[in-house]
Amino acid sequence: MTLPGPDELKRLLAWTPAGGVLSVSVAIDPADRGGGWRVALEDAMRAVLAANDSAPHDTRLAMRHVAQAVLDRFHQDRPPEGRGHIGFVEVARKKGREMWSSSRMPPRRTEAVYGHRSYLRPVIEIADEGARIGVAGVSGDQVRLWEWELGELSEVADWEILTTGDWKERKAQRPSDPARVHGGKASGREQHAQRLEAHRERFLKQAGGQTSARSRERHWRDLLVFGENEHVGRFARSLDSQDPRHVHGKNIVSEPTSQIAERVEALLPDLNRERELKLVEQVKKSAFSGQERASLGPQETLEALVQGRVDHLLFDAERDYRGQGIEEGLAYEGPPVGEDGLPVAELMIERALETDARVTPLEGEAAAALEEHGG
């Protein structure tokens, strides 16, 4: 299950078929026996048709044809696999081009949007919330490593200490003085314990190095580390500039992957909100420093995007930007912006994708922190 990558998103931006594009996001709840997700999809189809009731006759006919095709794809009794589905369908009387993707993570809402080109905001929101991360379970003699992305957790490595001769306690020769027997055995145990600790130290160091290499190779955005403090500390010291999150000191190495996936999914919302809040604080600090290295507000941010000066775009994912006006005179060429044209957030996302800027939709406290700046 995958979403469109950066190159595919750019191709979607450049795709402007004559009849336009119907962009559809569908959130399926497998536990919903009443078919509420299907009702939401039907409502979305009716809403997009009603919103374009004044379109030319041929366009209305083509939209009804495409809307019915979408409904036929999502049969209530046999829904496609995955909780989230996003599609971009050419509006035409005959079957045109379409692209569908799915994931275990649902979009924020079920909706349909018709326009001259694809509506990409739902893809960006899911991709950010479900970004690839690493998960490590650490104990004194075993390290398991998983990768989580878009709601799926898969194990990628499992390292375990190998028993060697150096670990075995050797039996000392029977001394002539019985009074020294106790001291000899104690010394042997101490040497064994020391060798065991040294071996464990090397093992956790090597596992940390291997984890960092995998993180660089797979471009993990974050790394969650579970385990007892003593072992996690040794493991973490070998990570390359990572910020491991030691969660409750819980040893999870013997748990099944499905149970670990539940742990990760329970933690991720708070971790994502924490990350977003830090980003907002960085932007506000920079914007108020007078160094002109950050912008606040839709107008100023869009100007910076048009000029290709943005490295990272943050916007309020919970805000409806439709109708958000932009002052005249903005150095922007394209469809009109505002109530009768392209939504401001979508325009900013498009400009960010075109200039390879990172995009982070904000929720909760991080989104509220930008309320006074229009999101």
C-alpha positions as CSV (number, residue, x, y, z in Angstrom):
1,M,0.0,0.0,0.0
2,T,1.6,3.3,-1.1
3,L,0.8,6.9,-1.7
4,P,2.1,9.0,-4.7
5,G,5.7,10.0,-4.1
6,P,7.2,13.5,-4.9
7,D,7.7,12.8,-8.6
8,E,4.2,11.4,-9.0
9,L,2.7,14.4,-7.2
10,K,4.6,16.7,-9.6
11,R,3.2,14.8,-12.6
12,L,-0.3,15.2,-11.1
13,L,0.2,18.9,-10.8
14,A,1.1,19.1,-14.5
15,W,-2.0,17.0,-15.5
16,T,-4.8,19.2,-16.6
17,P,-7.3,17.2,-18.8
18,A,-9.8,19.2,-20.7
19,G,-12.8,18.0,-18.6
20,G,-11.0,18.5,-15.3
21,V,-10.2,16.1,-12.4
22,L,-12.4,14.6,-9.7
23,S,-10.3,14.1,-6.6
24,V,-11.8,11.6,-4.1
25,S,-10.8,10.7,-0.6
26,V,-12.5,7.8,1.1
27,A,-12.2,6.8,4.8
28,I,-13.4,3.3,5.4
29,D,-14.1,2.0,8.9
30,P,-14.2,-1.9,8.8
31,A,-16.0,-2.0,12.1
32,D,-18.8,0.1,10.8
33,R,-21.4,-2.5,10.1
34,G,-24.0,0.1,9.3
35,G,-22.1,1.3,6.2
36,G,-21.7,4.9,7.4
37,W,-18.5,5.2,5.3
38,R,-20.5,4.5,2.2
39,V,-23.2,7.0,3.1
40,A,-20.4,9.6,3.6
41,L,-19.1,8.8,0.1
42,E,-22.5,9.1,-1.5
43,D,-23.0,12.5,0.3
44,A,-19.6,13.7,-1.0
45,M,-20.6,12.7,-4.6
46,R,-23.9,14.6,-4.3
47,A,-22.2,17.6,-2.8
48,V,-19.6,17.9,-5.6
49,L,-22.3,17.5,-8.3
50,A,-24.5,20.1,-6.7
51,A,-21.6,22.5,-6.3
52,N,-21.0,22.3,-10.1
53,D,-24.6,22.4,-11.2
54,S,-23.9,25.5,-13.3
55,A,-21.2,23.8,-15.3
56,P,-21.7,23.2,-19.0
57,H,-24.2,20.4,-19.9
58,D,-21.5,18.1,-21.2
59,T,-19.4,18.6,-18.1
60,R,-22.3,17.8,-15.8
61,L,-23.0,14.6,-17.7
62,A,-19.4,13.6,-17.6
63,M,-19.3,14.3,-13.8
64,R,-22.4,12.2,-13.1
65,H,-20.8,9.3,-15.1
66,V,-17.5,9.6,-13.2
67,A,-19.3,9.9,-9.8
68,Q,-21.2,6.7,-10.5
69,A,-18.1,4.9,-11.5
70,V,-16.5,5.9,-8.2
71,L,-19.5,4.6,-6.2
72,D,-19.4,1.4,-8.1
73,R,-15.7,1.0,-7.1
74,F,-16.6,1.1,-3.4
75,H,-19.3,-1.5,-3.0
76,Q,-20.7,-1.5,0.5
77,D,-20.5,-5.3,0.9
78,R,-17.1,-5.6,-0.7
79,P,-15.0,-2.5,0.1
80,P,-11.4,-2.5,-1.2
81,E,-8.6,-3.4,1.2
82,G,-7.3,-0.6,3.3
83,R,-8.8,2.1,5.5
84,G,-7.8,5.0,3.3
85,H,-8.3,5.5,-0.5
86,I,-7.4,8.5,-2.6
87,G,-8.2,8.7,-6.3
88,F,-7.7,11.2,-9.1
89,V,-10.2,10.6,-12.0
90,E,-10.4,12.4,-15.3
91,V,-13.9,13.8,-15.9
92,A,-15.0,12.5,-19.3
93,R,-18.0,10.7,-20.8
94,K,-15.8,7.8,-21.9
95,K,-13.4,6.1,-19.4
96,G,-10.4,8.4,-19.0
97,R,-7.2,8.3,-17.0
98,E,-7.4,7.6,-13.3
99,M,-5.0,6.9,-10.4
100,W,-5.9,5.3,-7.1
101,S,-3.8,4.6,-4.0
102,S,-4.6,3.1,-0.6
103,S,-3.2,2.8,2.8
104,R,-4.0,1.5,6.3
105,M,-4.4,5.1,7.4
106,P,-7.6,6.9,6.5
107,P,-7.7,10.4,5.3
108,R,-9.0,13.2,7.6
109,R,-12.5,13.0,6.0
110,T,-14.3,11.5,3.0
111,E,-14.6,14.2,0.4
112,A,-14.7,14.9,-3.4
113,V,-13.3,18.0,-5.1
114,Y,-13.6,18.9,-8.7
115,G,-11.1,21.2,-10.4
116,H,-8.8,21.9,-13.3
117,R,-6.2,19.6,-11.7
118,S,-5.8,17.2,-8.8
119,Y,-6.5,18.2,-5.2
120,L,-3.5,17.0,-3.3
121,R,-4.1,18.2,0.3
122,P,-5.4,14.8,1.5
123,V,-2.3,13.0,0.2
124,I,0.0,15.4,2.0
125,E,-1.9,15.0,5.2
126,I,-1.7,11.2,5.2
127,A,1.9,11.1,4.1
128,D,2.9,13.4,7.0
129,E,1.0,11.6,9.7
130,G,2.1,8.2,8.4
131,A,5.7,9.1,7.7
132,R,8.3,6.3,7.9
133,I,9.9,5.8,11.3
134,G,12.0,3.2,13.0
135,V,11.0,1.3,16.1
136,A,13.6,-0.6,18.3
137,G,13.0,-3.0,21.1
138,V,16.2,-3.3,23.3
139,S,17.1,-5.8,26.0
140,G,20.4,-6.9,27.4
141,D,20.8,-9.8,24.9
142,Q,18.5,-8.9,22.0
143,V,17.6,-6.0,19.8
144,R,14.6,-6.1,17.4
145,L,14.1,-3.5,14.8
146,W,10.9,-2.6,12.9
147,E,9.8,0.0,10.3
148,W,6.5,1.7,10.6
149,E,4.9,3.6,7.7
150,L,1.3,4.4,6.8
151,G,-0.1,2.3,9.5
152,E,1.9,-0.8,8.8
153,L,4.7,-2.2,11.0
154,S,7.2,-4.7,9.6
155,E,10.2,-6.3,11.3
156,V,13.5,-5.5,9.5
157,A,16.1,-7.0,11.8
158,D,16.6,-9.1,14.9
159,W,20.0,-9.3,16.6
160,E,20.9,-11.5,19.5
161,I,24.0,-12.1,21.6
162,L,25.9,-15.2,20.6
163,T,27.1,-17.5,23.4
164,T,30.9,-17.8,23.4
165,G,33.5,-19.7,25.4
166,D,34.5,-16.5,27.1
167,W,31.2,-16.4,28.9
168,K,31.5,-19.8,30.4
169,E,32.6,-20.0,34.0
170,R,35.6,-22.2,34.3
171,K,36.0,-24.5,37.3
172,A,39.1,-23.6,39.4
173,Q,41.5,-26.3,40.6
174,R,40.7,-27.5,44.1
175,P,43.0,-25.4,46.3
176,S,45.0,-27.0,49.2
177,D,43.4,-24.6,51.7
178,P,39.6,-25.3,52.0
179,A,39.2,-21.8,53.4
180,R,40.0,-20.3,50.0
181,V,37.4,-22.3,48.1
182,H,34.6,-19.7,48.6
183,G,36.9,-16.8,47.5
184,G,37.9,-18.7,44.3
185,K,34.3,-19.4,43.2
186,A,33.3,-15.8,43.9
187,S,36.2,-14.6,41.8
188,G,35.2,-16.8,38.9
189,R,31.6,-15.6,39.0
190,E,32.8,-12.0,39.1
191,Q,35.1,-12.5,36.0
192,H,32.2,-14.2,34.2
193,A,29.9,-11.3,35.0
194,Q,32.5,-8.8,33.8
195,R,33.0,-10.6,30.6
196,L,29.3,-10.8,30.1
197,E,28.9,-7.1,30.6
198,A,31.7,-6.3,28.2
199,H,30.2,-8.5,25.6
200,R,26.8,-6.9,26.1
201,E,28.3,-3.4,25.8
202,R,29.9,-4.3,22.5
203,F,26.6,-6.0,21.3
204,L,24.4,-2.9,22.1
205,K,27.0,-0.6,20.5
206,Q,27.1,-2.6,17.3
207,A,23.3,-2.8,17.2
208,G,23.1,1.0,17.7
209,G,25.4,1.5,14.8
210,Q,23.5,-0.9,12.6
211,T,20.2,0.9,13.5
212,S,21.7,4.3,12.5
213,A,22.8,2.9,9.2
214,R,19.3,1.6,8.5
215,S,17.9,5.0,9.6
216,R,20.0,6.8,7.0
217,E,19.3,4.3,4.3
218,R,15.5,4.4,4.9
219,H,15.2,8.1,5.7
220,W,13.4,7.5,9.0
221,R,11.9,10.7,10.4
222,D,12.0,9.5,13.9
223,L,13.1,6.5,16.0
224,L,11.2,5.1,18.9
225,V,13.2,3.0,21.4
226,F,11.6,0.7,23.9
227,G,13.6,-1.0,26.7
228,E,15.0,-0.7,30.2
229,N,17.1,2.4,31.0
230,E,20.4,0.7,31.4
231,H,20.3,-1.1,28.0
232,V,18.7,1.7,26.1
233,G,21.4,4.1,27.3
234,R,24.1,1.9,25.9
235,F,22.2,1.4,22.7
236,A,21.5,5.1,22.3
237,R,25.1,6.2,22.7
238,S,25.9,4.6,19.4
239,L,23.2,6.3,17.4
240,D,24.2,9.0,15.0
241,S,22.6,12.2,16.0
242,Q,19.3,10.4,16.6
243,D,16.8,11.4,19.3
244,P,15.5,8.1,20.6
245,R,12.3,8.2,22.6
246,H,12.5,5.9,25.6
247,V,8.9,5.0,26.3
248,H,8.0,3.8,29.8
249,G,11.1,1.6,30.1
250,K,9.1,-1.3,28.7
251,N,10.9,-4.4,27.4
252,I,9.0,-5.4,24.3
253,V,11.4,-7.8,22.6
254,S,9.3,-10.9,23.3
255,E,6.0,-9.3,22.2
256,P,4.4,-10.1,18.8
257,T,4.6,-7.5,16.1
258,S,0.9,-6.9,16.1
259,Q,1.0,-5.9,19.8
260,I,4.0,-3.6,19.2
261,A,2.1,-2.0,16.3
262,E,-0.7,-1.1,18.7
263,R,1.8,0.5,21.1
264,V,3.3,2.6,18.2
265,E,-0.1,3.7,16.9
266,A,-1.2,4.7,20.5
267,L,2.0,6.9,20.9
268,L,2.3,8.5,17.4
269,P,-0.5,11.1,17.7
270,D,1.2,12.7,20.7
271,L,4.7,12.4,19.2
272,N,3.5,14.0,16.0
273,R,1.9,16.9,17.9
274,E,5.0,17.4,19.9
275,R,7.1,17.5,16.8
276,E,4.8,20.0,15.1
277,L,4.8,22.3,18.1
278,K,8.5,22.4,18.1
279,L,8.5,23.4,14.4
280,V,6.0,26.2,15.1
281,E,8.1,27.5,17.9
282,Q,11.2,27.5,15.7
283,V,9.3,29.4,13.0
284,K,7.9,32.0,15.3
285,K,11.2,32.5,17.0
286,S,12.9,33.1,13.7
287,A,10.1,35.3,12.4
288,F,10.3,37.6,15.4
289,S,14.1,37.7,15.4
290,G,14.3,40.2,12.6
291,Q,16.5,37.9,10.5
292,E,13.8,37.5,7.9
293,R,14.3,33.7,7.8
294,A,10.6,32.9,8.4
295,S,7.2,34.1,7.4
296,L,3.8,34.2,9.2
297,G,0.4,34.5,7.6
298,P,-1.0,33.3,4.2
299,Q,0.0,36.4,2.2
300,E,3.7,36.6,3.3
301,T,4.1,32.8,3.1
302,L,2.6,32.5,-0.3
303,E,4.9,35.3,-1.5
304,A,7.9,33.4,-0.2
305,L,6.7,30.2,-1.9
306,V,6.3,32.0,-5.2
307,Q,9.8,33.3,-4.9
308,G,11.1,29.8,-4.1
309,R,12.5,30.8,-0.7
310,V,10.6,28.2,1.4
311,D,12.4,25.2,2.8
312,H,9.5,24.0,5.1
313,L,5.8,24.9,4.9
314,L,3.6,24.6,8.0
315,F,-0.2,25.0,7.8
316,D,-3.2,24.4,9.9
317,A,-4.7,21.1,8.7
318,E,-7.9,21.7,10.6
319,R,-8.6,25.1,8.9
320,D,-10.9,25.5,5.9
321,Y,-9.0,27.9,3.8
322,R,-11.7,28.2,1.1
323,G,-12.6,31.9,0.7
324,Q,-9.3,33.1,2.3
325,G,-8.5,36.2,0.3
326,I,-5.1,37.1,-1.0
327,E,-4.2,40.8,-1.6
328,E,-3.9,41.9,-5.2
329,G,-0.5,42.5,-6.7
330,L,0.9,39.2,-5.5
331,A,3.6,37.9,-7.8
332,Y,1.7,34.9,-8.9
333,E,0.6,33.7,-12.2
334,G,-2.1,31.0,-12.4
335,P,-5.8,30.3,-11.6
336,P,-7.5,32.9,-9.4
337,V,-7.0,32.6,-5.7
338,G,-9.8,32.9,-3.2
339,E,-13.5,32.1,-3.0
340,D,-13.9,31.5,-6.8
341,G,-10.5,29.9,-7.4
342,L,-7.9,27.7,-5.9
343,P,-8.0,27.4,-2.1
344,V,-5.0,29.1,-0.5
345,A,-3.7,26.0,1.3
346,E,-3.8,24.0,-1.9
347,L,-2.0,26.8,-3.8
348,M,0.7,26.8,-1.1
349,I,1.0,23.0,-1.2
350,E,1.4,23.1,-5.0
351,R,4.1,25.8,-4.8
352,A,5.9,23.8,-2.0
353,L,5.9,20.6,-4.1
354,E,7.2,22.5,-7.2
355,T,10.2,23.8,-5.3
356,D,10.8,20.6,-3.3
357,A,10.0,22.2,0.0
358,R,8.9,20.0,2.9
359,V,5.2,20.3,4.0
360,T,3.8,19.6,7.5
361,P,0.1,19.9,8.2
362,L,-0.5,21.0,11.9
363,E,-3.1,19.8,14.4
364,G,-4.0,20.5,18.0
365,E,-1.9,22.9,20.0
366,A,0.5,23.5,17.1
367,A,-2.3,24.6,14.8
368,A,-3.8,26.8,17.6
369,A,-0.4,28.5,17.9
370,L,-0.8,29.9,14.4
371,E,-4.4,31.0,14.9
372,E,-3.4,34.7,15.1
373,H,-1.5,34.4,11.9
374,G,-4.2,32.9,9.7
375,G,-3.0,29.3,10.2
